[in-house]
Amino acid sequence: MEVSISNYKVVGSTKISDLKSHEDFGASKKKLEKELEKTREKLGELQDTLYAHGKYAVLVCLQGMDTAGKDSLIREVFKDFNARGVVVHSFKVPTELEKNHDYLWRHYIALPARGKFGVFNRTHYENVLVTRVHPEYILGENLPDVNSVADIDKEFWDKRFEQINNFERTIAENGTLIFKFFLNLSKEEQKNRLLRRLNKPNKHWKFSPGDLKERKLWDSYMDCYEDILNRTSHPHAPWYAIPADDKPAARYIVASILLEELEKYKDIKEPELDADVKARIEEFKDQLQNE
């Protein structure tokens, strides 16, 4: 049940067609859930220490096609966290206020404070993903040099990738530990999950006809994801390609990577009491016991 990080970390040139979409470790769902439970308990303890230490923030970025399991992964992996120490942001279609700022603005203001975990459910990468598949969406940003789709050329996207890389480099250099997870769902499994939503009345609310329209653009999305993985995976902000066809396994892999990587930061520890206060611990105990 050990997770080998090197199996999932994106290093060098990567082709999505070569990545695994299924992993279950040959274990039952119950076994995987038990392993996740043990791992997330340790993560919860580490989060308490991170909060007390107060010098690092942790940003967890989740990307994947519709039905990849982002919501349930967040629920299960961060279940044992203190509520004050983790903030989840689900980025939808930009509001008018957000469109009146640069595209990274809403992500900047949602970044976790030092001592906290921030989880981005869909991320700043939507700006080189959905808008790349649908370049007409860029026109809604009202940019000075973009008057038609014809103005959105290779140079435009190269610039966006450079801006995103600079954004991540800046926050990493200022104490944010970045983890980016691409939930690699197969097209066949997405079909099965969409059908389950349609077959279960209590899941109908999750379905949108737009899901089927986007599914027809699967290959375009995979091309964009492949470009994202290859152009933006760096030591300070690595991508991890997580097989997502088996949800319990995907959750366990993500939790294990977070725990193993964060445990490498040996300076994350609870602050020590002032020497004078520490020397008087017994005195303070006596005061309370003798009230």
C-alpha positions as CSV (number, residue, x, y, z in Angstrom):
1,M,0.0,0.0,0.0
2,E,3.0,2.3,-0.1
3,V,2.6,5.2,-2.6
4,S,5.7,5.8,-4.7
5,I,5.7,9.5,-5.5
6,S,7.9,9.1,-8.5
7,N,5.1,7.1,-10.2
8,Y,2.8,10.2,-10.2
9,K,5.1,13.2,-10.3
10,V,5.3,14.9,-13.7
11,V,9.0,15.3,-14.6
12,G,10.2,16.0,-18.1
13,S,8.1,15.4,-21.2
14,T,4.8,13.7,-20.5
15,K,2.1,12.3,-22.8
16,I,-1.4,11.8,-21.2
17,S,-2.0,8.7,-23.3
18,D,0.9,7.1,-21.4
19,L,-0.5,7.9,-18.0
20,K,-2.5,5.5,-15.9
21,S,-6.1,6.3,-15.3
22,H,-6.7,3.3,-13.0
23,E,-5.0,2.2,-9.8
24,D,-6.4,0.2,-6.9
25,F,-3.2,-1.4,-5.4
26,G,-5.1,-4.7,-5.6
27,A,-6.9,-3.7,-2.5
28,S,-10.6,-3.7,-1.6
29,K,-12.5,-0.4,-1.2
30,K,-12.6,-1.0,2.6
31,K,-8.9,-1.5,2.8
32,L,-8.2,1.7,0.8
33,E,-10.6,3.7,3.0
34,K,-8.9,2.3,6.1
35,E,-5.4,3.4,4.8
36,L,-6.8,6.8,3.9
37,E,-8.2,7.2,7.4
38,K,-4.8,6.6,9.0
39,T,-3.1,8.9,6.5
40,R,-5.5,11.8,6.9
41,E,-5.3,11.6,10.7
42,K,-1.6,12.2,10.4
43,L,-2.3,15.0,7.9
44,G,-4.7,16.6,10.4
45,E,-2.0,16.5,13.2
46,L,0.5,18.0,10.8
47,Q,-1.9,20.8,9.9
48,D,-2.2,21.7,13.6
49,T,1.5,22.0,13.8
50,L,1.7,24.0,10.5
51,Y,-1.0,26.4,12.0
52,A,1.0,26.9,15.2
53,H,4.3,27.3,13.3
54,G,2.7,30.0,11.1
55,K,5.5,30.4,8.5
56,Y,4.2,28.3,5.6
57,A,0.9,28.1,3.7
58,V,-0.1,25.1,1.6
59,L,-1.9,25.4,-1.7
60,V,-3.6,22.3,-3.1
61,C,-4.7,22.6,-6.7
62,L,-7.2,20.1,-8.2
63,Q,-7.8,19.9,-11.9
64,G,-9.7,17.3,-13.8
65,M,-12.6,16.7,-16.2
66,D,-16.2,16.8,-15.1
67,T,-16.9,13.8,-12.7
68,A,-13.2,13.3,-11.9
69,G,-14.1,13.3,-8.2
70,K,-12.7,16.6,-7.0
71,D,-15.5,17.4,-4.6
72,S,-15.6,14.0,-2.9
73,L,-11.7,13.9,-2.7
74,I,-11.8,17.2,-0.8
75,R,-14.4,15.9,1.5
76,E,-12.6,12.7,2.3
77,V,-8.9,13.8,2.3
78,F,-9.4,16.9,4.5
79,K,-12.1,15.4,6.8
80,D,-9.8,15.4,9.9
81,F,-8.6,18.9,9.5
82,N,-9.4,21.6,12.0
83,A,-11.9,23.9,10.2
84,R,-9.9,27.0,11.0
85,G,-6.9,25.6,9.2
86,V,-8.3,24.8,5.7
87,V,-10.2,26.9,3.2
88,V,-11.8,25.6,0.0
89,H,-12.5,27.7,-3.1
90,S,-14.5,26.4,-6.0
91,F,-13.9,28.7,-9.0
92,K,-16.9,29.0,-11.3
93,V,-17.5,31.2,-14.3
94,P,-15.9,34.6,-13.5
95,T,-18.3,37.3,-12.1
96,E,-18.5,40.8,-13.5
97,L,-16.3,42.0,-10.6
98,E,-13.7,39.4,-11.3
99,K,-13.7,40.1,-15.0
100,N,-13.0,43.8,-14.2
101,H,-9.6,42.6,-12.8
102,D,-6.8,40.6,-14.4
103,Y,-7.6,36.9,-14.6
104,L,-5.3,36.0,-11.7
105,W,-6.8,38.5,-9.3
106,R,-9.5,36.2,-7.9
107,H,-6.9,33.5,-7.3
108,Y,-4.5,35.9,-5.5
109,I,-7.1,37.0,-3.1
110,A,-8.1,33.4,-2.4
111,L,-4.6,32.3,-1.5
112,P,-4.2,30.7,2.0
113,A,-2.6,32.7,4.8
114,R,0.5,31.4,6.4
115,G,-0.4,28.5,8.7
116,K,-3.3,27.4,6.6
117,F,-4.2,25.0,3.8
118,G,-6.0,26.4,0.8
119,V,-7.7,24.1,-1.7
120,F,-8.5,25.3,-5.2
121,N,-11.3,23.2,-6.8
122,R,-10.6,24.1,-10.4
123,T,-7.8,26.6,-10.5
124,H,-6.0,29.4,-12.3
125,Y,-5.3,26.8,-15.0
126,E,-8.8,27.1,-16.2
127,N,-7.4,30.3,-17.9
128,V,-5.2,28.1,-20.2
129,L,-7.7,25.3,-20.4
130,V,-11.4,26.2,-20.9
131,T,-10.5,29.5,-22.5
132,R,-8.1,27.8,-24.8
133,V,-10.8,25.3,-25.9
134,H,-13.3,28.1,-26.1
135,P,-11.1,31.2,-27.0
136,E,-14.3,33.3,-27.5
137,Y,-14.5,33.4,-23.7
138,I,-11.4,35.6,-23.6
139,L,-13.4,38.4,-25.3
140,G,-15.4,38.8,-22.1
141,E,-12.2,39.8,-20.3
142,N,-12.2,43.1,-22.3
143,L,-8.5,43.1,-22.8
144,P,-6.8,46.1,-24.5
145,D,-5.2,44.2,-27.4
146,V,-7.9,41.6,-28.0
147,N,-10.7,42.7,-30.2
148,S,-11.5,39.3,-31.9
149,V,-10.7,35.6,-31.6
150,A,-8.1,36.2,-34.3
151,D,-6.0,38.2,-31.8
152,I,-5.8,35.2,-29.5
153,D,-2.7,33.6,-31.0
154,K,0.2,31.5,-29.9
155,E,2.0,34.5,-28.4
156,F,-1.0,35.2,-26.3
157,W,-1.0,31.7,-24.7
158,D,2.8,31.7,-24.3
159,K,2.4,34.9,-22.3
160,R,-0.3,33.4,-20.1
161,F,1.8,30.4,-19.3
162,E,4.7,32.7,-18.4
163,Q,2.4,34.8,-16.2
164,I,1.1,31.6,-14.4
165,N,4.6,30.3,-13.9
166,N,5.7,33.7,-12.5
167,F,2.6,33.7,-10.2
168,E,3.5,30.4,-8.7
169,R,7.2,31.2,-8.4
170,T,6.4,34.4,-6.5
171,I,4.1,32.7,-3.9
172,A,6.5,29.8,-3.5
173,E,9.4,32.1,-2.8
174,N,7.2,33.7,-0.1
175,G,6.4,30.6,1.8
176,T,3.5,28.9,0.0
177,L,4.0,25.1,-0.6
178,I,2.3,24.2,-3.9
179,F,0.8,20.8,-4.8
180,K,-1.0,20.4,-8.1
181,F,-3.0,17.3,-8.8
182,F,-4.4,16.4,-12.2
183,L,-7.1,13.8,-11.7
184,N,-6.6,11.6,-14.8
185,L,-10.1,10.2,-15.6
186,S,-10.6,7.9,-18.6
187,K,-13.3,8.9,-21.1
188,E,-15.1,5.5,-20.5
189,E,-15.2,6.1,-16.7
190,Q,-16.6,9.6,-17.3
191,K,-19.4,8.1,-19.4
192,N,-20.2,5.6,-16.6
193,R,-20.3,8.4,-14.0
194,L,-22.5,10.6,-16.1
195,L,-24.9,7.7,-16.7
196,R,-25.0,7.0,-12.9
197,R,-26.1,10.6,-12.4
198,L,-28.9,10.2,-14.9
199,N,-30.0,6.9,-13.4
200,K,-30.2,8.2,-9.8
201,P,-32.9,10.8,-9.2
202,N,-31.0,12.1,-6.2
203,K,-28.0,12.8,-8.4
204,H,-29.9,14.6,-11.2
205,W,-29.0,18.0,-9.8
206,K,-25.3,17.3,-10.6
207,F,-26.1,16.8,-14.3
208,S,-26.0,19.5,-17.0
209,P,-26.5,19.1,-20.7
210,G,-23.3,21.2,-21.0
211,D,-21.4,18.2,-19.7
212,L,-22.2,16.3,-22.9
213,K,-21.2,19.2,-25.0
214,E,-17.8,19.5,-23.3
215,R,-17.4,15.7,-23.5
216,K,-17.4,16.0,-27.3
217,L,-14.3,18.2,-26.9
218,W,-12.4,15.6,-24.9
219,D,-9.4,15.4,-27.2
220,S,-9.0,19.2,-27.2
221,Y,-9.1,19.2,-23.4
222,M,-6.5,16.4,-23.3
223,D,-4.2,18.3,-25.6
224,C,-4.5,21.4,-23.4
225,Y,-3.9,19.3,-20.2
226,E,-0.8,17.7,-21.7
227,D,0.5,21.2,-22.6
228,I,-0.2,22.4,-19.0
229,L,1.6,19.4,-17.4
230,N,4.7,19.9,-19.6
231,R,5.0,23.6,-19.4
232,T,4.2,24.3,-15.7
233,S,5.5,21.4,-13.6
234,H,8.5,22.7,-11.7
235,P,10.3,21.7,-8.5
236,H,8.6,24.5,-6.6
237,A,5.2,23.8,-8.0
238,P,5.0,20.2,-9.3
239,W,2.2,18.4,-11.0
240,Y,1.1,15.0,-9.9
241,A,-1.0,12.9,-12.4
242,I,-3.4,10.8,-10.3
243,P,-5.2,7.8,-11.7
244,A,-8.8,8.8,-11.0
245,D,-11.0,5.9,-12.3
246,D,-11.0,4.4,-8.8
247,K,-12.0,7.1,-6.3
248,P,-10.8,5.5,-3.0
249,A,-7.4,4.9,-4.5
250,A,-7.1,8.4,-5.9
251,R,-7.9,9.9,-2.5
252,Y,-5.4,7.7,-0.8
253,I,-2.7,8.6,-3.3
254,V,-3.3,12.4,-2.9
255,A,-3.3,12.2,0.9
256,S,-0.1,10.1,0.9
257,I,1.7,12.5,-1.4
258,L,0.7,15.5,0.8
259,L,1.8,13.8,4.0
260,E,5.2,12.4,2.7
261,E,6.2,15.7,1.0
262,L,5.2,17.9,4.0
263,E,7.0,15.7,6.4
264,K,10.2,16.6,4.6
265,Y,10.0,20.1,6.1
266,K,11.7,19.5,9.4
267,D,11.5,23.1,10.4
268,I,7.7,22.9,10.7
269,K,7.3,22.5,14.4
270,E,5.3,24.0,17.2
271,P,6.9,27.2,18.6
272,E,8.6,26.8,22.0
273,L,7.4,28.7,25.0
274,D,9.4,31.6,26.3
275,A,12.2,30.3,28.5
276,D,10.8,32.2,31.6
277,V,7.3,30.9,31.1
278,K,8.6,27.3,30.5
279,A,10.6,27.4,33.7
280,R,7.4,28.3,35.6
281,I,5.1,25.6,34.3
282,E,4.9,23.8,37.6
283,E,4.1,27.1,39.4
284,F,1.3,27.7,37.0
285,K,-0.1,24.2,37.5
286,D,0.0,24.8,41.3
287,Q,-1.9,28.0,40.9
288,L,-4.7,26.3,39.0
289,Q,-4.9,23.3,41.2
290,N,-5.0,25.4,44.4
291,E,-7.8,27.7,43.3
